[in-house]
Amino acid sequence: MSRTVASQGPKSLRETIAEASFTTKLYWLLRIGVSIEFIGHGWAGLSRSRAWLPYYDLFGISSDAALNYLMYVTGAIDITVGLLILFWPARVLLLHTTVWGVFTALLRPTVGEGWWEFLERGGNYGMPLALLIMAGWGGWSLRRWLERVDEPAAISDRTLIAIHWAMRGGLALLLIGHGGFGAFEHKRYWYDFFAFFGIGPATVDSANLMVLVGGFEILLGLAILFKPWRPLLMFVLVWKLGTELLRPLVGQEWFQFVERDGDYVLPVALYISAAAYALARDRNSGRTEPLSPPTPASGAPA
């Protein structure tokens, strides 16, 4: 008796994600994350954020020139870079995002805003650095720097460990930096966050709530450096989503939430790569039997 087998339809996006390897998930998380980060930062430029004026002034650029011309240019470049990474992630773009992330973060203490500001942008340079490490160095070949970098077929143990520490360090720094805003700098806009929950300035000051919440975030960052347990990473994800969502909820621009997407991508990226990192670390230290190294795809890091 003949039997007709019904052909299966195309897989849903959920099924495709569930069946993807951790390498695929990690690559796309970082790639989309860096893209959104730069689109959000460019959005801030096109919105002519007045908080940027001291950075232009540092280079002798007047407020009028910055507001009327250069912020549009800076914003347009950032958005273009973000879109290019989404569609053509060349190594030169990943290098640019890493260097630009460090440079813009360093501008803040340079103009007197304090080093906590630099630390709080840890996701802005930790996330693109992790993607650049995953893509591999281009060496002296201009073609390799300009060519499209797709997901590597395999990642060596040393490369995975380096990716892990770029992500882990970035996440720890942004938590410590944000905690420093409350514990040491007593940022004025934090009063707005407490007011959202009906807590007035007098109560905030008398109960030292800024110090308590800021100190808690610093401890979270140190805990990530010490041991990024999976439950801890999920707690950090929920914590950062909630605390950063307070920005638009109290009247700040939405780009403040969007450009900090490293705060939300890095905990997830560390979570999904935790098991692979543990195996790579143990093999690299000789605690487990070494496996035959995978053969990287063309252009993948060795």
C-alpha positions as CSV (number, residue, x, y, z in Angstrom):
1,M,0.0,0.0,0.0
2,S,1.4,3.3,-1.0
3,R,1.6,6.0,1.7
4,T,1.7,9.7,1.0
5,V,4.0,11.7,3.2
6,A,2.9,15.3,3.6
7,S,5.7,17.8,2.9
8,Q,6.7,19.9,5.8
9,G,6.3,23.6,5.4
10,P,9.1,26.1,6.0
11,K,10.4,26.4,9.6
12,S,9.2,29.3,11.7
13,L,11.6,31.9,12.9
14,R,11.3,30.4,16.4
15,E,12.2,26.9,15.2
16,T,15.1,28.3,13.2
17,I,16.5,30.2,16.3
18,A,16.0,27.2,18.5
19,E,17.9,24.9,16.2
20,A,20.8,27.3,15.5
21,S,24.2,26.7,17.0
22,F,25.5,28.9,19.8
23,T,28.0,30.3,17.2
24,T,25.1,31.5,15.0
25,K,23.2,32.9,17.9
26,L,26.2,34.7,19.3
27,Y,27.2,36.1,15.9
28,W,23.8,37.5,15.1
29,L,23.2,38.9,18.6
30,L,26.5,40.8,18.5
31,R,25.9,42.0,14.9
32,I,22.4,43.2,15.4
33,G,23.4,44.7,18.8
34,V,26.3,46.8,17.4
35,S,24.0,47.9,14.5
36,I,21.3,49.1,16.9
37,E,23.8,50.7,19.2
38,F,25.1,52.9,16.3
39,I,21.7,53.7,15.0
40,G,20.7,54.8,18.5
41,H,23.8,56.9,18.8
42,G,23.2,58.4,15.4
43,W,19.6,59.2,16.4
44,A,21.0,61.2,19.3
45,G,23.0,63.2,16.8
46,L,20.1,63.9,14.5
47,S,18.1,65.0,17.6
48,R,20.9,67.5,18.2
49,S,21.4,66.5,21.8
50,R,22.8,69.5,23.7
51,A,24.7,67.1,26.0
52,W,27.1,66.7,23.1
53,L,28.1,70.4,22.9
54,P,31.0,70.1,25.3
55,Y,32.5,67.4,23.2
56,Y,32.5,69.7,20.1
57,D,33.8,72.6,22.2
58,L,36.8,70.5,23.1
59,F,37.9,70.7,19.5
60,G,37.1,74.4,19.2
61,I,33.8,73.9,17.4
62,S,31.1,76.5,18.3
63,S,27.7,75.5,19.5
64,D,26.0,77.0,16.4
65,A,28.2,75.0,14.1
66,A,27.7,71.8,16.1
67,L,23.9,72.2,16.3
68,N,23.3,73.4,12.8
69,Y,25.8,71.2,10.9
70,L,28.1,68.7,12.6
71,M,25.6,66.9,14.8
72,Y,23.7,66.0,11.6
73,V,26.9,64.8,10.0
74,T,27.9,62.8,13.0
75,G,24.4,61.3,13.4
76,A,24.2,60.4,9.7
77,I,27.6,58.7,9.8
78,D,26.7,56.6,12.9
79,I,23.4,55.5,11.4
80,T,25.1,54.6,8.1
81,V,27.7,52.6,9.9
82,G,24.9,50.8,11.9
83,L,23.0,49.9,8.7
84,L,26.2,48.8,6.9
85,I,27.0,46.4,9.8
86,L,23.6,45.0,9.5
87,F,24.0,44.3,5.7
88,W,27.7,44.3,5.1
89,P,29.7,43.7,8.3
90,A,33.3,44.4,7.0
91,R,36.2,44.2,9.5
92,V,37.0,47.9,8.9
93,L,33.6,48.8,10.1
94,L,33.9,46.6,13.2
95,L,37.3,48.2,13.9
96,H,35.7,51.7,13.5
97,T,32.9,50.9,15.9
98,T,35.3,49.6,18.5
99,V,37.6,52.6,18.3
100,W,34.8,55.1,18.1
101,G,33.1,53.5,21.1
102,V,36.3,54.0,23.2
103,F,36.9,57.5,21.8
104,T,33.4,58.8,22.5
105,A,33.4,57.2,26.0
106,L,36.8,58.9,26.7
107,L,35.4,62.3,25.7
108,R,33.3,62.3,28.8
109,P,36.0,62.3,31.4
110,T,38.1,64.6,29.2
111,V,35.5,67.3,29.4
112,G,35.1,66.8,33.1
113,E,32.1,64.5,33.4
114,G,34.1,61.9,35.4
115,W,35.4,58.4,34.8
116,W,32.2,56.7,35.8
117,E,30.8,58.0,32.5
118,F,33.6,56.1,30.6
119,L,32.9,52.9,32.5
120,E,29.1,53.2,32.0
121,R,29.7,53.0,28.2
122,G,31.4,49.6,28.6
123,G,28.8,48.0,26.3
124,N,29.6,50.6,23.6
125,Y,33.1,49.3,23.1
126,G,32.9,45.8,24.7
127,M,30.2,44.6,22.3
128,P,31.9,45.7,19.0
129,L,35.2,44.4,20.3
130,A,33.7,41.0,20.8
131,L,32.3,41.0,17.3
132,L,35.7,42.1,15.9
133,I,37.5,39.3,17.7
134,M,34.9,36.9,16.3
135,A,35.5,38.2,12.8
136,G,39.3,37.9,13.1
137,W,42.0,40.4,12.3
138,G,42.4,41.5,8.8
139,G,46.2,41.6,8.9
140,W,47.9,43.6,6.1
141,S,45.4,42.6,3.5
142,L,43.2,45.6,2.5
143,R,40.8,43.1,0.8
144,R,40.3,41.2,4.1
145,W,39.5,44.5,5.9
146,L,36.8,45.5,3.3
147,E,35.2,42.1,2.5
148,R,32.0,41.0,4.1
149,V,32.5,38.9,7.3
150,D,29.9,36.3,7.8
151,E,29.4,33.9,10.6
152,P,32.5,31.7,11.1
153,A,32.0,27.9,10.7
154,A,34.0,27.3,13.9
155,I,35.6,29.3,16.7
156,S,38.9,28.2,18.3
157,D,39.0,27.9,22.1
158,R,41.4,31.0,22.5
159,T,39.1,33.1,20.3
160,L,36.0,32.1,22.3
161,I,37.8,32.9,25.5
162,A,38.8,36.4,24.2
163,I,35.2,37.0,23.0
164,H,33.9,36.0,26.4
165,W,36.2,38.4,28.2
166,A,35.4,41.3,25.9
167,M,31.7,40.8,26.6
168,R,32.2,40.1,30.3
169,G,34.4,43.0,30.8
170,G,32.1,45.4,29.0
171,L,29.1,44.2,31.0
172,A,30.9,44.5,34.3
173,L,32.2,48.0,33.5
174,L,28.8,49.3,32.5
175,L,27.3,48.1,35.7
176,I,30.1,49.5,37.8
177,G,29.9,52.8,35.9
178,H,26.2,53.2,36.3
179,G,26.4,52.3,39.9
180,G,29.0,55.1,40.4
181,F,26.4,57.6,39.0
182,G,24.4,57.0,42.2
183,A,26.9,56.0,44.8
184,F,29.5,58.7,44.1
185,E,28.2,61.3,41.6
186,H,24.5,61.5,42.9
187,K,23.2,62.2,39.4
188,R,20.3,64.7,39.6
189,Y,18.2,62.8,37.1
190,W,18.2,59.8,39.5
191,Y,15.7,61.8,41.6
192,D,13.3,61.5,38.6
193,F,13.7,57.7,38.7
194,F,12.8,57.5,42.3
195,A,9.9,60.0,41.8
196,F,8.5,57.6,39.2
197,F,7.9,55.2,42.1
198,G,6.5,58.0,44.4
199,I,9.7,58.5,46.4
200,G,10.5,62.1,47.0
201,P,14.0,63.8,47.1
202,A,13.9,64.1,50.9
203,T,13.3,60.4,51.4
204,V,16.0,59.6,48.8
205,D,18.6,61.7,50.7
206,S,17.6,60.7,54.2
207,A,17.6,56.9,53.3
208,N,20.8,57.2,51.1
209,L,18.9,55.5,48.4
210,M,21.3,56.6,45.6
211,V,24.2,55.2,47.5
212,L,22.4,51.9,48.2
213,V,21.2,51.4,44.7
214,G,24.4,52.5,43.2
215,G,26.5,50.3,45.5
216,F,24.2,47.4,44.6
217,E,25.0,47.9,40.9
218,I,28.7,48.1,41.6
219,L,28.4,44.8,43.4
220,L,26.6,43.3,40.4
221,G,29.4,44.4,38.1
222,L,32.0,42.9,40.5
223,A,30.0,39.7,40.7
224,I,30.0,39.4,36.8
225,L,33.8,39.8,36.9
226,F,34.1,37.1,39.6
227,K,31.5,34.5,38.3
228,P,28.9,35.2,35.6
229,W,26.4,32.6,36.7
230,R,23.5,32.1,34.3
231,P,20.8,33.1,37.0
232,L,22.9,36.2,37.7
233,L,23.0,37.1,34.0
234,M,19.3,36.8,33.7
235,F,18.8,39.0,36.7
236,V,21.2,41.6,35.2
237,L,19.2,41.5,31.9
238,V,15.9,42.2,33.7
239,W,17.6,44.8,36.0
240,K,19.1,46.8,33.1
241,L,16.0,46.6,30.9
242,G,14.0,48.0,33.8
243,T,16.4,50.7,35.0
244,E,17.2,51.9,31.5
245,L,13.5,52.0,30.5
246,L,13.0,54.5,33.3
247,R,14.8,57.0,31.1
248,P,12.1,57.5,28.5
249,L,9.4,56.9,31.2
250,V,10.6,60.0,33.1
251,G,10.9,62.1,29.9
252,Q,14.3,61.5,28.5
253,E,14.7,60.8,24.8
254,W,14.2,57.2,23.6
255,F,17.6,57.1,22.0
256,Q,19.0,57.1,25.6
257,F,17.5,53.6,25.9
258,V,18.2,52.4,22.4
259,E,21.9,53.4,22.2
260,R,22.5,51.4,25.4
261,D,21.4,48.1,23.9
262,G,24.8,46.5,24.8
263,D,23.3,46.5,28.4
264,Y,20.7,44.0,27.2
265,V,22.6,42.1,24.5
266,L,25.7,41.2,26.6
267,P,23.9,39.3,29.3
268,V,22.1,37.2,26.7
269,A,25.3,36.7,24.7
270,L,27.1,35.5,27.8
271,Y,24.2,33.3,28.8
272,I,24.0,31.4,25.5
273,S,27.8,31.0,25.2
274,A,28.4,30.0,28.9
275,A,28.6,26.2,28.3
276,A,30.9,26.5,25.3
277,Y,33.1,29.0,27.1
278,A,33.5,26.7,30.1
279,L,34.6,23.8,27.8
280,A,37.0,26.1,26.0
281,R,38.5,27.4,29.2
282,D,38.9,23.9,30.6
283,R,40.5,22.6,27.4
284,N,42.8,25.6,27.2
285,S,44.0,25.1,30.8
286,G,44.4,21.3,30.4
287,R,41.6,20.4,32.8
288,T,39.8,18.3,30.2
289,E,40.9,16.1,27.3
290,P,41.7,18.3,24.4
291,L,39.6,17.8,21.3
292,S,40.7,18.0,17.7
293,P,40.5,21.7,16.9
294,P,37.8,22.6,14.4
295,T,38.8,23.8,11.0
296,P,37.8,27.4,10.7
297,A,35.9,28.6,7.6
298,S,37.7,30.8,5.1
299,G,38.3,34.2,6.8
300,A,37.3,32.9,10.2
301,P,39.7,33.4,13.2
302,A,42.1,30.6,13.7
